[in-house]
Amino acid sequence: MANRKNYPRLVLLMLALGFIAFSALNTLLFGRLRIDFTEGGLYTISDGTREIIAGIGEPIDVYFFFSDKATREAAPLRTYARRVRELLEEYAHEADGRIRLHVVDPEPFSEAEDQAGEFGLQAVPLDGSGDKVYLGLAATNAYGDKQVLPFFQPEREEFLEYEVSKLVAALTATRKPVIGLVSGLQMAGGFDMMSSQPTPAWMVVDQLREGFELRTLGPQADKIDADITTLLLVHPSTLSPAMQYAVDQFVMKGGKALVFVDPYCESARATPNPMMPQEPGATASTLGSLFSAWGVDYAMDKVVGDPGTALQISVGADQTPVAHPGFLGLGPDNVASGDVVTARLESLNLGFAGALSQAKGATTRFEPLLQSSDKAGLIDSSRMQAARDPSVLLAELKPGGQRYTLAARISGPAKSAFPAPQKEGDAYVAESKDINVLVVADADMLADRFWVQVQNFFGQRIATAWADNAAFLQNGIENMSGNSSLIQVRGRGRFSRPFDLVQSIRQGAEARYRASADELQKRLDETEKRLDELQNGKQDSRQLVLSPEQEATLDEFQDQKLRIRKELREVRHRMDSDIEKLGTLLKVLNIVVAPVLLTLCLFGWHRFRVRRSQLRDARGTA
């Protein structure tokens, strides 16, 4: 009997010992094994990131700077910092020693803070108290190269893996690919004659400079540097014959090119200074004979009007936004899902785009990347410019019942547009077995106003993209320059999973808090109004001493203010108390209740088996 009474205790002891042994064995044998059950693969890095990590030769030191102690009360920021750290730990785990992760808390006036400053990281104010916090990344390779992410912004969470992977890729590359930019627009920055102020570079240019060496070539140049791997032509309206020949031979010799032409480029319209009249820039562009050689048909006087993808725009300050057939908002149905350049794009905005098609007798392959809807039609670019009322254009538009190609990949065999060399001693190539060109019939899509909101963040220009226009360009450049790994990483979606119950409690309490604050402000305004009235009543009095009535009013105001401040503190305390109680309850459920329930279930199952065994023995004895 004594043994039977001690049996349950022995079972619990064995279960506990078995759990400890299992945990130790699991850590020993499967410590490196990870299984991600989260929605969207929260803790799983992409295949593109794995390819980048696989290319690491010499070890990389990664320093994650986070003000841990200074953010004890900043729960959202701490949650995001933990998300960043866990991702970095995945990188280090995947790299198997080739990424050395260092987590640093740069406390004020410490050597760690000096180190953060040397790397160029930014300390950002946490709140009105003046406290500043770090949440940034710096990395160095064995050759002394340095890459920095000054501050991880939670609102850019969907780009977190892309930014880290781009940083690692930059440190592993022996040299940045060289991109040659030829443009008839002031993409790299210029000068505004109206304001007499310099204009910043387009955001797409700033982003390209982060991962590539961007070299600007003039439209009137006569050669392309030998170390340029990819050519980017944007609205080449003033390309000289010598530069056309240079582009032709660059492509014939295996060079890659991205070409953005436009039947009506708004960005090319000049804003002349009244004191210094000037001719407006050419608003239409084409590559003429080069397109013919590449097997591309393009009418530079026709614009695609598409009611099916028309964007809502405001034609006047006080007018309701209306659909404009010339401004296109392309979605997933309008992009080629099978091409690496466009596969992950969800939203693209174009303005007055042209139509591309394959020329008759072309030897090249013509693969559409961006297309209109089947409700589209062609409109003369001059008509599109002159019409002020989009509804008139919609009424005049005659759908052709086909989807017009707005961007295409051109590849395969092609002959030179020039039957003979144009320069003495030139290594002329008359025919290529496989050219590789991307042609887009819109240049305005790269302008900031079509895809991004730019803000100044402590001296830095921060871009918040609301369309994938820059991603399209980046994808094309990366694909052409031979590194498609980053395309697989870009824009994996947001990872935050808000706790709805906590949010509901917090929002309800903050609503009460705001109501109390509004009441305080209202009473304050009423008291000040009363004081003004009392002061105006003392018309001839020049005394500096307050009257008894004023003193009584002030005392009443002070009492009211103290009472309402007390209310505010109580509301805030109740809010924090509710959230703290909820947090405690969840901890108890996870740490205590769940294991206890599991243990009771196992114990009940064991008792059931013992009882069944006893009954079976009793029947056998009988």
Residue pairs with C-beta under 8 A, 6 or more apart in sequence:
8 603
11 603
11 606
12 599
12 603
15 599
15 602
32 93
34 43
34 90
34 93
36 42
36 43
36 44
39 497
40 492
40 493
40 495
41 492
42 495
43 86
43 87
43 90
44 90
45 87
45 90
45 91
45 94
45 161
46 161
46 165
46 488
46 489
46 492
47 488
48 165
48 484
48 485
48 486
48 487
48 488
48 489
49 91
49 94
49 161
49 165
49 485
49 488
49 489
50 94
51 485
51 488
52 165
52 168
52 169
52 172
52 485
52 486
52 489
53 91
53 94
53 95
53 98
53 99
53 168
55 169
55 172
56 95
56 98
56 99
56 168
56 172
57 98
57 172
58 98
58 141
58 142
58 143
59 97
59 98
59 99
59 100
59 141
59 142
60 95
60 98
60 99
60 100
60 139
60 140
60 141
60 168
60 171
60 172
61 100
61 102
61 139
61 140
61 141
62 88
62 91
62 92
62 99
62 100
62 101
62 102
62 137
62 138
62 139
63 102
63 104
63 115
63 119
63 137
63 138
63 139
64 84
64 85
64 88
64 101
64 102
64 103
64 104
64 137
65 104
65 105
65 106
65 112
65 116
65 119
65 121
65 134
65 135
65 136
65 137
65 138
66 81
66 84
66 85
66 103
66 104
66 105
66 133
66 134
66 135
67 105
67 106
67 107
67 123
67 132
67 133
67 134
67 135
68 81
68 105
69 105
69 107
70 107
70 108
70 126
70 131
70 132
70 133
71 77
71 78
71 81
71 126
71 133
72 78
74 126
74 133
76 154
77 126
77 133
77 135
77 154
79 496
80 135
80 152
80 154
80 157
80 496
81 135
81 152
83 157
83 160
83 495
83 496
84 135
84 137
84 152
84 160
85 103
87 160
87 161
87 164
88 101
88 137
88 164
89 101
91 99
91 101
91 164
91 168
92 99
92 100
92 101
99 168
104 112
104 115
104 116
105 112
106 112
106 113
106 115
106 116
106 121
106 123
106 134
107 113
113 134
116 123
116 134
116 136
116 138
119 136
119 138
119 146
119 148
120 138
120 148
120 150
121 134
121 136
121 138
121 148
121 150
121 151
122 134
122 136
122 150
122 151
122 458
122 460
123 132
123 133
123 134
124 132
124 133
124 134
124 135
124 151
124 458
125 131
125 132
126 132
126 133
134 151
135 151
135 152
136 148
136 149
136 150
136 151
136 152
137 148
137 149
137 152
137 164
137 167
138 146
138 147
138 148
138 149
139 146
139 147
139 148
139 167
139 168
139 171
140 146
140 147
140 171
141 171
141 172
145 170
145 171
147 167
147 170
147 171
149 163
149 164
149 167
150 460
152 160
153 462
154 496
155 464
156 163
156 464
157 494
157 495
157 496
158 491
158 492
158 493
158 494
158 495
159 490
159 491
160 495
161 489
161 492
162 486
162 489
162 490
162 491
162 492
165 485
165 486
165 489
166 210
166 211
166 486
166 489
169 211
169 483
169 485
169 486
170 176
170 210
170 211
175 213
176 211
176 212
176 213
177 212
177 213
177 229
177 230
177 481
177 482
177 483
178 212
178 213
178 215
178 225
178 227
178 228
178 229
178 230
179 208
179 212
179 213
179 214
179 215
179 228
179 229
179 230
179 231
179 232
179 477
179 481
180 215
180 217
180 224
180 225
180 228
180 230
180 231
180 232
181 187
181 188
181 205
181 214
181 215
181 216
181 217
181 232
181 234
182 216
182 217
182 218
182 219
182 221
182 231
182 232
182 233
182 234
182 236
182 239
182 243
182 247
183 216
183 219
183 232
183 233
183 234
183 235
183 236
184 219
184 234
184 235
184 236
184 237
184 238
184 239
184 268
184 281
184 282
184 285
185 234
185 235
185 265
185 267
185 268
185 281
185 443
186 199
187 201
187 202
187 204
187 205
187 234
187 446
188 201
188 202
188 205
188 214
188 216
189 198
189 199
189 200
189 201
189 205
190 198
190 199
191 197
191 198
191 199
192 198
192 199
192 271
193 271
193 272
193 273
193 276
193 278
194 271
194 273
200 461
202 446
202 447
202 448
203 448
203 452
203 454
203 461
203 463
203 470
204 446
204 469
204 470
204 473
205 214
206 461
206 463
207 463
207 470
207 474
208 214
208 473
208 474
208 477
211 474
211 478
211 486
212 477
212 481
215 225
215 228
217 224
217 225
217 243
219 236
219 237
219 238
219 239
219 240
219 243
220 238
220 240
220 242
220 243
221 240
221 242
221 243
221 246
222 240
222 242
222 243
222 245
222 246
222 423
223 246
224 231
224 246
224 247
224 250
224 255
228 250
228 255
229 255
229 256
229 480
229 481
229 482
230 255
230 256
230 257
230 258
230 477
230 480
230 481
231 247
231 250
231 251
231 255
231 256
231 257
231 258
232 257
232 258
232 260
232 477
233 239
233 247
233 257
233 258
233 259
233 260
233 287
234 260
234 443
234 446
235 260
235 261
235 262
235 265
235 267
235 268
235 285
235 443
236 259
236 261
236 285
236 287
237 265
237 268
237 281
237 282
237 283
237 284
237 285
238 282
239 247
239 287
241 422
242 422
244 287
244 288
244 289
244 290
244 417
245 418
245 422
245 423
247 257
247 287
247 290
248 290
248 293
248 416
248 417
248 418
249 416
249 426
249 428
249 429
250 257
251 257
251 290
251 294
251 414
251 432
251 435
251 436
251 437
252 414
252 416
252 429
252 430
252 431
252 432
252 435
253 427
253 429
253 432
254 432
256 436
256 437
256 480
256 481
257 436
257 437
257 438
257 480
258 437
258 438
258 440
258 473
258 476
258 477
258 480
259 287
259 437
259 438
259 439
259 440
260 440
260 442
260 443
260 445
260 446
261 285
261 286
261 287
261 298
261 300
261 354
261 439
261 440
261 441
261 443
262 268
262 283
262 284
262 285
262 352
262 353
262 354
262 441
262 442
262 443
262 444
263 284
263 299
263 300
263 301
263 302
263 303
263 352
263 353
263 354
263 381
263 441
264 283
264 284
264 303
264 352
264 381
264 384
264 385
265 283
265 284
265 285
265 352
265 443
265 444
266 283
266 351
266 352
266 444
266 447
267 443
267 444
267 447
268 280
268 281
268 282
268 283
268 285
268 443
269 280
269 281
269 283
270 278
270 279
270 280
270 281
272 278
272 280
283 385
284 300
284 301
284 381
285 300
285 443
286 298
286 300
289 417
290 417
291 297
291 298
291 359
291 439
292 359
292 417
293 414
293 415
293 416
293 417
294 362
294 364
294 410
294 414
294 435
294 437
294 439
295 358
295 359
295 361
295 362
295 363
295 364
295 366
295 410
295 414
296 356
296 357
296 358
296 359
296 362
296 366
296 408
296 410
296 439
297 356
297 357
297 358
297 359
298 354
298 355
298 356
298 357
298 439
298 441
299 354
299 355
299 378
300 354
300 381
301 380
301 381
301 382
302 354
302 355
302 378
302 379
302 380
302 381
303 326
303 352
303 353
303 354
303 378
303 379
303 380
303 381
303 384
304 328
304 353
304 354
304 355
304 372
304 376
304 377
304 378
304 379
304 404
304 406
304 441
305 325
305 326
305 376
305 377
305 378
305 379
305 384
305 393
305 394
305 397
306 325
306 328
306 372
306 373
306 375
306 376
306 377
306 404
307 323
307 325
307 373
307 375
307 376
307 394
307 397
307 399
308 372
308 373
308 374
308 375
308 376
309 328
309 329
309 330
309 331
309 334
309 372
309 373
309 376
310 323
310 324
310 325
310 327
310 328
310 329
310 390
310 394
311 323
311 324
311 327
311 328
311 329
311 349
312 321
312 322
312 323
312 324
313 321
313 322
313 324
313 327
313 390
314 320
314 321
314 322
315 322
315 324
315 388
315 389
315 390
322 390
322 391
323 390
323 394
324 390
324 393
325 379
325 390
325 393
325 394
325 397
326 351
326 352
326 379
326 384
326 390
326 393
327 349
327 350
327 351
327 352
328 349
328 350
328 351
328 353
328 372
328 406
329 347
329 348
329 349
329 467
330 347
330 348
330 349
330 350
330 370
330 406
331 346
331 347
332 345
332 346
333 373
334 348
334 370
334 371
334 372
334 373
335 342
335 343
335 345
335 348
335 369
335 370
335 371
336 342
336 343
336 367
336 368
336 369
336 370
337 343
339 367
339 369
339 409
340 475
340 479
340 484
340 487
341 369
341 409
341 438
341 472
341 475
341 476
341 479
341 487
342 369
342 370
342 472
342 475
343 487
344 471
344 475
344 487
344 490
344 491
345 468
345 471
345 472
345 475
346 468
347 466
347 467
347 468
348 370
348 445
348 451
348 467
348 468
348 469
348 472
349 445
349 450
349 451
349 467
349 469
350 370
350 406
350 442
350 444
350 445
350 450
351 442
351 444
351 445
351 450
352 381
352 384
352 442
352 444
353 406
353 441
353 442
353 445
354 406
354 441
354 442
355 378
355 404
355 405
355 406
355 441
356 404
356 405
356 406
356 407
356 408
356 439
356 441
357 366
357 405
358 364
358 366
363 412
363 413
363 414
363 415
364 410
364 411
364 412
364 413
364 414
364 435
365 409
365 410
365 411
365 412
366 405
366 408
366 409
366 410
367 408
367 409
367 410
367 411
368 405
368 407
368 408
369 407
369 408
369 409
369 438
370 405
370 406
370 407
370 440
371 403
371 404
371 405
371 406
372 403
372 404
372 406
373 403
374 399
374 401
374 402
374 403
375 399
376 399
376 400
376 402
376 403
376 404
377 397
377 398
377 399
377 400
378 400
378 404
379 393
379 396
379 397
383 393
383 396
384 393
387 393
405 441
406 440
406 441
406 442
407 438
407 439
407 440
407 441
407 442
408 438
408 439
409 436
409 437
409 438
410 435
410 436
410 437
410 438
410 439
411 434
411 435
411 436
411 437
412 434
412 435
413 431
413 432
413 433
413 434
413 435
414 431
414 432
414 435
415 430
415 431
415 432
416 428
416 429
416 430
416 431
416 432
419 430
420 428
421 428
436 480
438 476
438 480
444 450
445 451
445 469
445 472
446 469
446 470
446 473
448 454
450 467
450 469
451 465
451 466
451 467
451 468
451 469
451 470
452 463
452 464
452 465
452 466
452 467
452 469
452 470
453 463
453 464
453 466
454 461
454 462
454 463
454 464
455 461
455 462
455 464
456 462
463 470
465 471
468 491
471 490
471 491
474 486
474 487
474 490
475 487
475 490
478 484
478 486
478 487
479 487
501 582
502 579
502 582
505 575
505 578
505 579
505 582
506 575
506 579
509 571
509 572
509 574
509 575
509 578
510 575
512 571
513 568
513 571
513 572
513 575
516 564
516 567
516 568
516 571
517 568
519 564
520 561
520 564
520 565
520 568
523 557
523 560
523 561
523 564
524 557
524 561
527 553
527 556
527 557
527 560
530 553
531 550
531 553
531 554
534 547
534 549
534 550
534 553
535 550
538 547
546 554
